[in-house]
Amino acid sequence: MTAPTRKLAAILAADVAGYSKLMGEDEASTLGALRDLRQGLSHMVVEHRGEVVKSMGDGWLVEFASVVDAVNCALQVQENLANHEIIKLRIGIHIGDIVHEDEDIYGDGVNVAARLQEIAEPGGVALSGRARDFLDSKLANVFRDAGEKQLKNIADAVRVFVSGDGEFDQEPSVEAALPLPDKPSIAVLPFDNMSGDPEQEYFSDGMTEDIITALSRLRWLFVIARNSTFAYKGKAIDIKQVGRELGVRYVLEGSVRKSGNRVRVTAQLIETASGNHLWAERFDRDLQDIFDLQDELTAAISASVDAELAGSERQISRRKSAADLDAWDHFQQGNWHLYKYSKDGFSEAKQHYQAAVARAPEFAGPHAALAYVAAGEVFFGFTKDPAAALEEGLQHGEKAVALDNRDAYSHYALGRICTILGDRGRAVTALEKAIDLNPNFAQAHYGLGFAHLWFGSAEVASDFFAVAIRLSPNDPQIWTFFHLRGFASFVLGNFEAAMSDLQSAKHAKGDETSVHLVSAANFGMMDKVDDARAALGELSRLKRVANIKDVRKRFLQLYAPYVDALILGLRKAGMPEE
């Protein structure tokens, strides 16, 4: 292992725009073009005194001692690719501290350059203000000021400059654009049939229609109707123009390719104003029952889009000032705080949801969220008056359902509060209704699994947790999907399976008390003394659950034999009684 070295450097981050789509459409041509690009890029980097320090398939990190060299190299690369039939690059450049370690580089210079690359136009260069300060006036004037941007996972806003006719230079005229709805909006464009077989057209069209139907079940989302989006079928389109013409913030596009007994589906979620790809995925499946396959792919794509859109909306609301917040923004900011799963996070979330209710009393979402918060406050021990919290939460859950009986989230929240209240019949009914309204709602499957586990049916619960994990592998709640499936395995005596899921839960959220609690009990039952003590040590560090008495108090409503199993494992792990 080489010792780390730190220095100041200019970093160029480059990435092939729409790589997943290109691979789905013509893998052989794309790979051939990529090989040629690597050779040409290497020559240009050497000519400009740079060094390729990392190659990531369709992306590169290049280090330069000089910003001028980095910029000249980037502009030459883009000029040479201007008329390329396949490849378009996005390039970002920043100067900052980097650390060399084990043939890789890390640090501020790398992080900011990578985020600038993500917001650059295909064929364009995005440059940080700090890097531009190192250019002479002639070279600096190649770039236009795009203003300050809050880049993903970068704490401070970054002044951004873009080359050419970049995304920030030309705003659509007011007359040319439909106004955006008062909630997030999306158009699903017809998926392209890349099979070369006109008879497969029904499969790609059917999938598009099913995805539109699935997304239409999300009451918080404005979805353009099928007839409007199918007007673009078979046409060369510009995503920004589609956004203006349909008045949507997001577009989902994709392609379907059938070859023998295999089918490949690619999908991309794009923000229309910037053209940025928020999410892209490729799905390879065996072609057995065509209708089951269509259902499976529809579920996977719509669930992923739901999670990505929700995350994007939370980020947008977080960038607004307090004076600009409306009910929707308060609801999204509440969600952002909620997913911290901490006492302070729940408290902050509650304040935002209450503000949303005050501004829009007929908006079901914040009422449902307040019901969910109440259930969480009691379950995690964040409230001194559980009875009052549950009573208030139940009122909000019932209000949410009364306001919008077709909203899956409202029924989900009512089901969660009824679970903690111990009302099995009402909890299961509400959660089954949520799944009926939106079969791709991962949290509803998780909630129903939680209810079955809570009331003593661990063997049934595991299947629902598995569906939740499959539907939303990047969910903000993924840690608890794994955690509770692990707990179900634990009470069923499947300790090895439990250990695997609990490890996944800890990897997703390492500061959650309940994960370490069940881990300690599981290790105790496996006679893994050192691991059990380490888990108890984490509990001690978190200062939440110190003894068996605390455990009994926390799981007062849980199915009694499961509490006994947990306590037996914790005693074996060495937890004191009081």
MARVOSE-47628 format. One record per residue (C-alpha): residue number from 1; residue in one letter; x, y, z. Coordinates in nm, 2 decimals, always signed. Layout:
<rs>
NUM	a	X	Y	Z
...
</rs>
This chain:
<rs>
1	m	+0.00	+0.00	+0.00
2	t	+0.14	+0.34	-0.11
3	a	+0.15	+0.62	+0.14
4	p	-0.11	+0.90	+0.06
5	t	+0.03	+1.22	-0.10
6	r	-0.17	+1.55	-0.10
7	k	-0.13	+1.84	-0.35
8	l	-0.32	+2.11	-0.54
9	a	-0.42	+2.01	-0.90
10	a	-0.67	+2.07	-1.18
11	i	-0.90	+1.78	-1.23
12	l	-1.09	+1.70	-1.55
13	a	-1.38	+1.46	-1.51
14	a	-1.53	+1.33	-1.83
15	d	-1.82	+1.09	-1.90
16	v	-2.01	+0.96	-2.20
17	a	-2.36	+1.11	-2.22
18	g	-2.64	+0.86	-2.24
19	y	-2.40	+0.56	-2.22
20	s	-2.67	+0.31	-2.10
21	k	-2.90	+0.40	-2.39
22	l	-2.62	+0.38	-2.64
23	m	-2.53	+0.03	-2.52
24	g	-2.89	-0.08	-2.53
25	e	-2.93	+0.05	-2.88
26	d	-2.60	-0.08	-3.04
27	e	-2.35	-0.23	-2.80
28	a	-2.09	-0.33	-3.06
29	s	-2.07	+0.02	-3.23
30	t	-2.07	+0.19	-2.89
31	l	-1.78	-0.02	-2.76
32	g	-1.59	+0.03	-3.08
33	a	-1.64	+0.41	-3.06
34	l	-1.54	+0.40	-2.70
35	r	-1.21	+0.22	-2.78
36	d	-1.13	+0.48	-3.04
37	l	-1.21	+0.76	-2.79
38	r	-0.98	+0.62	-2.53
39	q	-0.69	+0.62	-2.77
40	g	-0.76	+0.97	-2.89
41	l	-0.82	+1.10	-2.54
42	s	-0.49	+0.95	-2.42
43	h	-0.30	+1.13	-2.69
44	m	-0.46	+1.47	-2.62
45	v	-0.40	+1.44	-2.25
46	v	-0.03	+1.37	-2.31
47	e	-0.01	+1.67	-2.55
48	h	-0.15	+1.89	-2.28
49	r	+0.08	+1.76	-2.00
50	g	-0.19	+1.57	-1.82
51	e	-0.22	+1.22	-1.67
52	v	-0.52	+0.99	-1.68
53	v	-0.54	+0.86	-1.32
54	k	-0.86	+0.67	-1.34
55	s	-1.06	+0.51	-1.62
56	m	-1.42	+0.39	-1.53
57	g	-1.55	+0.23	-1.85
58	d	-1.73	+0.53	-1.99
59	g	-1.57	+0.79	-1.77
60	w	-1.22	+0.93	-1.69
61	l	-1.05	+1.14	-1.42
62	v	-0.75	+1.33	-1.56
63	e	-0.50	+1.53	-1.35
64	f	-0.32	+1.85	-1.47
65	a	-0.07	+2.08	-1.30
66	s	-0.23	+2.37	-1.48
67	v	-0.59	+2.48	-1.52
68	v	-0.50	+2.63	-1.86
69	d	-0.38	+2.29	-1.98
70	a	-0.69	+2.12	-1.85
71	v	-0.93	+2.37	-2.02
72	n	-0.74	+2.36	-2.35
73	c	-0.74	+1.98	-2.35
74	a	-1.12	+1.98	-2.27
75	l	-1.20	+2.22	-2.55
76	q	-0.99	+2.03	-2.80
77	v	-1.16	+1.70	-2.71
78	q	-1.51	+1.85	-2.75
79	e	-1.41	+2.01	-3.08
80	n	-1.28	+1.68	-3.22
81	l	-1.60	+1.51	-3.11
82	a	-1.84	+1.78	-3.23
83	n	-1.95	+1.58	-3.54
84	h	-1.92	+1.23	-3.39
85	e	-2.22	+1.01	-3.48
86	i	-2.23	+0.83	-3.15
87	i	-2.02	+0.97	-2.86
88	k	-2.09	+1.29	-2.68
89	l	-1.89	+1.38	-2.36
90	r	-1.98	+1.58	-2.06
91	i	-1.67	+1.74	-1.90
92	g	-1.63	+1.92	-1.56
93	i	-1.31	+2.09	-1.44
94	h	-1.22	+2.22	-1.09
95	i	-0.90	+2.30	-0.91
96	g	-0.86	+2.18	-0.55
97	d	-0.68	+1.96	-0.31
98	i	-0.64	+1.60	-0.41
99	v	-0.50	+1.29	-0.23
100	h	-0.31	+1.01	-0.42
101	e	-0.35	+0.68	-0.25
102	d	-0.32	+0.32	-0.39
103	e	-0.33	+0.44	-0.76
104	d	-0.65	+0.64	-0.70
105	i	-0.73	+1.00	-0.62
106	y	-0.97	+1.16	-0.37
107	g	-1.05	+1.50	-0.24
108	d	-1.23	+1.83	-0.31
109	g	-1.08	+1.86	-0.66
110	v	-1.22	+1.53	-0.76
111	n	-1.56	+1.56	-0.60
112	v	-1.64	+1.90	-0.74
113	a	-1.51	+1.81	-1.09
114	a	-1.73	+1.50	-1.09
115	r	-2.04	+1.70	-1.00
116	l	-1.97	+1.96	-1.26
117	q	-1.94	+1.69	-1.52
118	e	-2.29	+1.57	-1.42
119	i	-2.45	+1.91	-1.50
120	a	-2.25	+1.98	-1.82
121	e	-2.43	+1.96	-2.15
122	p	-2.34	+1.67	-2.38
123	g	-2.05	+1.82	-2.59
124	g	-1.99	+2.10	-2.34
125	v	-1.76	+2.19	-2.05
126	a	-1.87	+2.31	-1.70
127	l	-1.60	+2.50	-1.51
128	s	-1.59	+2.61	-1.15
129	g	-1.55	+2.98	-1.08
130	r	-1.23	+2.89	-0.88
131	a	-1.08	+2.72	-1.19
132	r	-1.19	+3.01	-1.42
133	d	-0.99	+3.25	-1.20
134	f	-0.67	+3.09	-1.33
135	l	-0.75	+3.16	-1.70
136	d	-0.65	+3.47	-1.90
137	s	-0.93	+3.69	-2.03
138	k	-0.93	+3.54	-2.38
139	l	-0.97	+3.18	-2.26
140	a	-1.21	+3.28	-1.97
141	n	-1.44	+3.45	-2.22
142	v	-1.51	+3.11	-2.38
143	f	-1.72	+3.04	-2.08
144	r	-2.05	+3.19	-1.98
145	d	-2.17	+3.25	-1.62
146	a	-2.44	+3.01	-1.52
147	g	-2.46	+3.14	-1.16
148	e	-2.42	+2.96	-0.83
149	k	-2.53	+2.59	-0.83
150	q	-2.59	+2.36	-0.54
151	l	-2.41	+2.05	-0.65
152	k	-2.51	+1.71	-0.52
153	n	-2.33	+1.62	-0.19
154	i	-2.12	+1.94	-0.21
155	a	-2.18	+2.15	+0.10
156	d	-2.13	+2.50	-0.04
157	a	-2.28	+2.64	-0.37
158	v	-2.03	+2.65	-0.66
159	r	-2.01	+2.93	-0.92
160	v	-2.04	+2.75	-1.25
161	f	-1.93	+2.86	-1.60
162	v	-2.03	+2.67	-1.91
163	s	-1.89	+2.66	-2.26
164	g	-2.07	+2.72	-2.59
165	d	-2.45	+2.73	-2.60
166	g	-2.48	+2.54	-2.28
167	e	-2.79	+2.45	-2.08
168	f	-2.78	+2.77	-1.88
169	d	-2.75	+3.01	-2.17
170	q	-3.08	+2.99	-2.35
171	e	-3.40	+2.99	-2.14
172	p	-3.72	+2.90	-2.32
173	s	-3.95	+3.19	-2.38
174	v	-4.26	+3.22	-2.16
175	e	-4.48	+3.19	-2.47
176	a	-4.32	+2.87	-2.58
177	a	-4.35	+2.68	-2.26
178	l	-4.66	+2.54	-2.08
179	p	-4.65	+2.63	-1.71
180	l	-4.55	+2.35	-1.47
181	p	-4.83	+2.20	-1.26
182	d	-4.83	+2.27	-0.89
183	k	-4.69	+1.92	-0.82
184	p	-4.41	+1.72	-0.98
185	s	-4.48	+1.63	-1.34
186	i	-4.36	+1.36	-1.58
187	a	-4.41	+1.24	-1.93
188	v	-4.33	+0.88	-2.03
189	l	-4.23	+0.87	-2.39
190	p	-4.30	+0.56	-2.60
191	f	-4.02	+0.31	-2.55
192	d	-3.83	+0.25	-2.87
193	n	-3.85	-0.10	-3.03
194	m	-3.49	-0.18	-3.11
195	s	-3.56	-0.54	-3.20
196	g	-3.59	-0.49	-3.58
197	d	-3.91	-0.68	-3.56
198	p	-4.23	-0.48	-3.61
199	e	-4.43	-0.75	-3.43
200	q	-4.25	-0.66	-3.11
201	e	-4.40	-0.31	-3.13
202	y	-4.68	-0.43	-2.91
203	f	-4.44	-0.52	-2.63
204	s	-4.27	-0.18	-2.62
205	d	-4.59	+0.01	-2.65
206	g	-4.76	-0.21	-2.39
207	m	-4.48	-0.15	-2.15
208	t	-4.50	+0.22	-2.20
209	e	-4.87	+0.22	-2.13
210	d	-4.83	+0.01	-1.82
211	i	-4.56	+0.24	-1.68
212	i	-4.79	+0.54	-1.74
213	t	-5.07	+0.36	-1.55
214	a	-4.84	+0.26	-1.27
215	l	-4.70	+0.62	-1.22
216	s	-5.06	+0.76	-1.24
217	r	-5.13	+0.57	-0.92
218	l	-4.89	+0.81	-0.74
219	r	-5.13	+1.08	-0.63
220	w	-4.84	+1.33	-0.56
221	l	-4.73	+1.31	-0.93
222	f	-4.88	+1.48	-1.24
223	v	-4.85	+1.23	-1.53
224	i	-4.91	+1.32	-1.89
225	a	-5.17	+1.10	-2.06
226	r	-5.08	+0.83	-2.31
227	n	-5.23	+1.00	-2.62
228	s	-5.01	+1.31	-2.57
229	t	-4.68	+1.13	-2.52
230	f	-4.74	+0.88	-2.81
231	a	-4.76	+1.18	-3.05
232	y	-4.38	+1.17	-3.02
233	k	-4.35	+0.81	-3.13
234	g	-4.09	+0.75	-3.40
235	k	-3.97	+1.11	-3.40
236	a	-3.63	+1.26	-3.32
237	i	-3.69	+1.46	-3.01
238	d	-3.53	+1.72	-2.79
239	i	-3.60	+1.66	-2.42
240	k	-3.60	+2.02	-2.33
241	q	-3.85	+2.09	-2.61
242	v	-4.07	+1.80	-2.48
243	g	-4.06	+1.96	-2.14
244	r	-4.17	+2.29	-2.27
245	e	-4.44	+2.15	-2.49
246	l	-4.60	+1.92	-2.23
247	g	-4.52	+2.14	-1.93
248	v	-4.33	+1.87	-1.73
249	r	-4.03	+1.87	-1.51
250	y	-3.92	+1.51	-1.59
251	v	-3.92	+1.27	-1.88
252	l	-3.88	+0.90	-1.88
253	e	-3.76	+0.74	-2.20
254	g	-3.63	+0.40	-2.29
255	s	-3.58	+0.12	-2.54
256	v	-3.66	-0.25	-2.58
257	r	-3.45	-0.50	-2.76
258	k	-3.54	-0.86	-2.81
259	s	-3.28	-1.12	-2.92
260	g	-3.37	-1.49	-2.92
261	n	-3.51	-1.58	-2.57
262	r	-3.37	-1.26	-2.41
263	v	-3.50	-0.91	-2.38
264	r	-3.31	-0.60	-2.28
265	v	-3.49	-0.29	-2.16
266	t	-3.32	+0.04	-2.08
267	a	-3.48	+0.33	-1.91
268	q	-3.36	+0.69	-1.83
269	l	-3.51	+0.95	-1.61
270	i	-3.42	+1.30	-1.73
271	e	-3.48	+1.65	-1.59
272	t	-3.61	+1.85	-1.88
273	a	-3.48	+2.20	-1.79
274	s	-3.12	+2.09	-1.77
275	g	-3.12	+1.76	-1.97
276	n	-2.94	+1.59	-1.67
277	h	-2.99	+1.22	-1.63
278	l	-3.12	+1.15	-1.28
279	w	-3.13	+0.78	-1.31
280	a	-3.06	+0.51	-1.58
281	e	-3.08	+0.14	-1.56
282	r	-3.06	-0.17	-1.79
283	f	-3.28	-0.47	-1.73
284	d	-3.19	-0.81	-1.89
285	r	-3.45	-1.08	-1.86
286	d	-3.54	-1.42	-2.00
287	l	-3.84	-1.42	-2.24
288	q	-4.07	-1.68	-2.09
289	d	-4.42	-1.56	-2.02
290	i	-4.43	-1.23	-2.20
291	f	-4.70	-1.08	-1.98
292	d	-4.54	-1.17	-1.65
293	l	-4.22	-1.02	-1.79
294	q	-4.39	-0.70	-1.88
295	d	-4.55	-0.68	-1.53
296	e	-4.21	-0.74	-1.37
297	l	-4.03	-0.48	-1.57
298	t	-4.31	-0.23	-1.52
299	a	-4.29	-0.27	-1.14
300	a	-3.92	-0.24	-1.13
301	i	-3.91	+0.07	-1.35
302	s	-4.20	+0.26	-1.19
303	a	-4.08	+0.18	-0.83
304	s	-3.73	+0.32	-0.92
305	v	-3.88	+0.63	-1.08
306	d	-4.09	+0.69	-0.77
307	a	-3.79	+0.68	-0.54
308	e	-3.57	+0.89	-0.77
309	l	-3.84	+1.16	-0.82
310	a	-3.91	+1.18	-0.45
311	g	-3.54	+1.22	-0.38
312	s	-3.51	+1.49	-0.65
313	e	-3.80	+1.68	-0.51
314	r	-3.65	+1.67	-0.17
315	q	-3.33	+1.82	-0.30
316	i	-3.52	+2.10	-0.49
317	s	-3.71	+2.20	-0.18
318	r	-3.39	+2.20	+0.03
319	r	-3.25	+2.46	-0.20
320	k	-3.53	+2.71	-0.14
321	s	-3.52	+2.99	+0.12
322	a	-3.76	+2.98	+0.41
323	a	-3.96	+3.27	+0.25
324	d	-4.02	+3.07	-0.06
325	l	-4.16	+2.76	+0.11
326	d	-4.52	+2.65	+0.03
327	a	-4.71	+2.34	+0.15
328	w	-4.54	+2.11	-0.10
329	d	-4.20	+2.23	-0.01
330	h	-4.27	+2.20	+0.37
331	f	-4.39	+1.84	+0.30
332	q	-4.07	+1.76	+0.11
333	q	-3.84	+1.92	+0.37
334	g	-4.03	+1.72	+0.63
335	n	-3.95	+1.40	+0.44
336	w	-3.58	+1.50	+0.42
337	h	-3.56	+1.53	+0.80
338	l	-3.77	+1.22	+0.86
339	y	-3.53	+1.00	+0.67
340	k	-3.26	+1.08	+0.92
341	y	-3.45	+0.86	+1.17
342	s	-3.33	+1.05	+1.47
343	k	-3.51	+1.23	+1.75
344	d	-3.41	+1.57	+1.61
345	g	-3.50	+1.46	+1.26
346	f	-3.85	+1.35	+1.36
347	s	-3.90	+1.68	+1.55
348	e	-3.79	+1.89	+1.25
349	a	-4.00	+1.68	+1.02
350	k	-4.30	+1.73	+1.24
351	q	-4.27	+2.10	+1.23
352	h	-4.26	+2.11	+0.85
353	y	-4.56	+1.88	+0.82
354	q	-4.75	+2.10	+1.06
355	a	-4.66	+2.41	+0.86
356	a	-4.78	+2.23	+0.54
357	v	-5.11	+2.15	+0.71
358	a	-5.15	+2.51	+0.82
359	r	-5.09	+2.63	+0.46
360	a	-5.30	+2.36	+0.29
361	p	-5.54	+2.18	+0.53
362	e	-5.69	+1.97	+0.25
363	f	-5.35	+1.83	+0.14
364	a	-5.36	+1.47	+0.25
365	g	-4.98	+1.40	+0.24
366	p	-4.88	+1.60	+0.55
367	h	-5.16	+1.45	+0.76
368	a	-5.04	+1.10	+0.65
369	a	-4.68	+1.20	+0.73
370	l	-4.78	+1.32	+1.08
371	a	-4.95	+0.98	+1.15
372	y	-4.63	+0.81	+1.04
373	v	-4.42	+1.04	+1.26
374	a	-4.63	+0.96	+1.56
375	a	-4.59	+0.59	+1.50
376	g	-4.22	+0.63	+1.47
377	e	-4.19	+0.85	+1.78
378	v	-4.35	+0.58	+1.99
379	f	-4.17	+0.29	+1.83
380	f	-3.82	+0.45	+1.86
381	g	-3.89	+0.60	+2.21
382	f	-3.87	+0.96	+2.10
383	t	-4.18	+1.08	+2.30
384	k	-4.25	+1.11	+2.67
385	d	-4.62	+1.07	+2.62
386	p	-4.68	+0.77	+2.38
387	a	-5.06	+0.76	+2.44
388	a	-5.11	+1.12	+2.34
389	a	-4.88	+1.08	+2.04
390	l	-5.07	+0.78	+1.91
391	e	-5.41	+0.95	+1.96
392	e	-5.30	+1.25	+1.76
393	g	-5.13	+1.03	+1.50
394	l	-5.45	+0.83	+1.45
395	q	-5.65	+1.15	+1.40
396	h	-5.41	+1.26	+1.13
397	g	-5.42	+0.91	+0.96
398	e	-5.79	+0.91	+0.95
399	k	-5.80	+1.27	+0.82
400	a	-5.56	+1.17	+0.54
401	v	-5.78	+0.89	+0.43
402	a	-6.09	+1.10	+0.45
403	l	-5.92	+1.37	+0.23
404	d	-5.80	+1.13	-0.03
405	n	-5.93	+0.77	-0.02
406	r	-5.74	+0.69	-0.34
407	d	-5.40	+0.78	-0.20
408	a	-5.18	+0.48	-0.12
409	y	-4.96	+0.68	+0.12
410	s	-5.26	+0.78	+0.33
411	h	-5.37	+0.42	+0.38
412	y	-5.01	+0.32	+0.45
413	a	-4.97	+0.58	+0.72
414	l	-5.30	+0.48	+0.88
415	g	-5.19	+0.12	+0.88
416	r	-4.86	+0.21	+1.05
417	i	-5.03	+0.40	+1.33
418	c	-5.28	+0.12	+1.38
419	t	-5.00	-0.14	+1.39
420	i	-4.83	+0.04	+1.68
421	l	-5.18	+0.09	+1.85
422	g	-5.22	-0.29	+1.84
423	d	-5.52	-0.29	+1.61
424	r	-5.43	-0.58	+1.38
425	g	-5.74	-0.60	+1.17
426	r	-5.75	-0.23	+1.09
427	a	-5.37	-0.22	+1.03
428	v	-5.37	-0.51	+0.79
429	t	-5.67	-0.38	+0.60
430	a	-5.53	-0.03	+0.55
431	l	-5.19	-0.17	+0.44
432	e	-5.35	-0.42	+0.20
433	k	-5.56	-0.13	+0.06
434	a	-5.23	+0.07	+0.00
435	i	-5.09	-0.21	-0.20
436	d	-5.41	-0.26	-0.39
437	l	-5.40	+0.11	-0.49
438	n	-5.03	+0.10	-0.58
439	p	-4.88	-0.25	-0.61
440	n	-4.53	-0.10	-0.67
441	f	-4.53	+0.10	-0.34
442	a	-4.23	-0.06	-0.16
443	q	-4.31	+0.10	+0.17
444	a	-4.66	-0.04	+0.18
445	h	-4.51	-0.39	+0.13
446	y	-4.27	-0.32	+0.41
447	g	-4.55	-0.18	+0.63
448	l	-4.76	-0.49	+0.58
449	g	-4.45	-0.71	+0.66
450	f	-4.40	-0.50	+0.97
451	a	-4.76	-0.55	+1.08
452	h	-4.74	-0.93	+1.03
453	l	-4.42	-0.94	+1.22
454	w	-4.55	-0.72	+1.50
455	f	-4.85	-0.95	+1.55
456	g	-4.66	-1.27	+1.54
457	s	-4.65	-1.39	+1.18
458	a	-4.27	-1.37	+1.10
459	e	-4.29	-1.64	+0.84
460	v	-4.54	-1.44	+0.64
461	a	-4.36	-1.11	+0.70
462	s	-4.04	-1.21	+0.53
463	d	-4.20	-1.23	+0.19
464	f	-4.32	-0.87	+0.21
465	f	-3.98	-0.74	+0.31
466	a	-3.83	-0.92	+0.02
467	v	-4.07	-0.75	-0.22
468	a	-3.99	-0.41	-0.07
469	i	-3.62	-0.47	-0.12
470	r	-3.67	-0.58	-0.48
471	l	-3.90	-0.29	-0.56
472	s	-3.68	-0.02	-0.41
473	p	-3.32	-0.12	-0.36
474	n	-3.21	+0.24	-0.32
475	d	-3.49	+0.34	-0.08
476	p	-3.41	+0.59	+0.20
477	q	-3.57	+0.32	+0.43
478	i	-3.37	+0.03	+0.28
479	w	-3.19	-0.02	+0.62
480	t	-3.52	-0.11	+0.79
481	f	-3.63	-0.34	+0.51
482	f	-3.32	-0.54	+0.58
483	h	-3.33	-0.49	+0.95
484	l	-3.69	-0.63	+0.99
485	r	-3.63	-0.92	+0.75
486	g	-3.33	-1.00	+0.97
487	f	-3.54	-0.98	+1.28
488	a	-3.80	-1.21	+1.12
489	s	-3.52	-1.46	+1.05
490	f	-3.39	-1.42	+1.40
491	v	-3.72	-1.51	+1.57
492	l	-3.76	-1.80	+1.33
493	g	-3.41	-1.93	+1.44
494	n	-3.25	-1.86	+1.10
495	f	-2.95	-1.69	+1.26
496	e	-2.71	-1.70	+0.96
497	a	-2.98	-1.54	+0.73
498	a	-3.05	-1.29	+1.01
499	m	-2.68	-1.20	+1.03
500	s	-2.65	-1.13	+0.66
501	d	-2.96	-0.89	+0.66
502	l	-2.85	-0.72	+0.98
503	q	-2.51	-0.65	+0.82
504	s	-2.68	-0.50	+0.52
505	a	-2.89	-0.28	+0.75
506	k	-2.58	-0.16	+0.94
507	h	-2.41	-0.08	+0.62
508	a	-2.70	+0.14	+0.51
509	k	-2.75	+0.31	+0.85
510	g	-2.48	+0.24	+1.11
511	d	-2.63	+0.46	+1.39
512	e	-2.96	+0.29	+1.44
513	t	-3.02	+0.14	+1.78
514	s	-3.26	-0.14	+1.69
515	v	-3.02	-0.28	+1.43
516	h	-2.74	-0.32	+1.69
517	l	-2.99	-0.45	+1.94
518	v	-3.11	-0.74	+1.72
519	s	-2.75	-0.80	+1.61
520	a	-2.64	-0.84	+1.97
521	a	-2.92	-1.09	+2.04
522	n	-2.84	-1.28	+1.72
523	f	-2.47	-1.30	+1.79
524	g	-2.57	-1.41	+2.14
525	m	-2.77	-1.70	+2.01
526	m	-2.48	-1.80	+1.78
527	d	-2.24	-1.79	+2.07
528	k	-2.03	-1.53	+1.89
529	v	-1.91	-1.36	+2.21
530	d	-1.68	-1.10	+2.07
531	d	-1.93	-0.99	+1.80
532	a	-2.21	-0.97	+2.06
533	r	-2.00	-0.75	+2.29
534	a	-1.91	-0.52	+2.00
535	a	-2.29	-0.48	+1.92
536	l	-2.36	-0.41	+2.29
537	g	-2.07	-0.16	+2.28
538	e	-2.24	+0.02	+1.99
539	l	-2.57	+0.04	+2.19
540	s	-2.38	+0.19	+2.48
541	r	-2.22	+0.45	+2.25
542	l	-2.56	+0.54	+2.11
543	k	-2.70	+0.57	+2.47
544	r	-3.05	+0.46	+2.39
545	v	-3.11	+0.10	+2.52
546	a	-2.89	+0.00	+2.81
547	n	-3.06	-0.30	+2.97
548	i	-3.33	-0.57	+2.95
549	k	-3.58	-0.34	+3.13
550	d	-3.54	-0.08	+2.86
551	v	-3.60	-0.35	+2.59
552	r	-3.92	-0.46	+2.76
553	k	-4.04	-0.10	+2.77
554	r	-3.96	-0.04	+2.41
555	f	-4.13	-0.35	+2.27
556	l	-4.43	-0.35	+2.50
557	q	-4.68	-0.41	+2.21
558	l	-4.47	-0.66	+2.01
559	y	-4.58	-1.02	+2.00
560	a	-4.47	-1.16	+2.34
561	p	-4.28	-1.47	+2.23
562	y	-4.07	-1.25	+1.99
563	v	-3.98	-1.02	+2.28
564	d	-3.89	-1.33	+2.49
565	a	-3.66	-1.45	+2.20
566	l	-3.50	-1.11	+2.18
567	i	-3.44	-1.10	+2.55
568	l	-3.29	-1.45	+2.56
569	g	-3.04	-1.36	+2.29
570	l	-2.95	-1.03	+2.47
571	r	-2.89	-1.21	+2.80
572	k	-2.66	-1.45	+2.61
573	a	-2.49	-1.15	+2.47
574	g	-2.43	-1.02	+2.82
575	m	-2.68	-0.74	+2.85
576	p	-2.76	-0.65	+3.22
577	e	-3.12	-0.68	+3.35
578	e	-3.13	-0.32	+3.48
</rs>
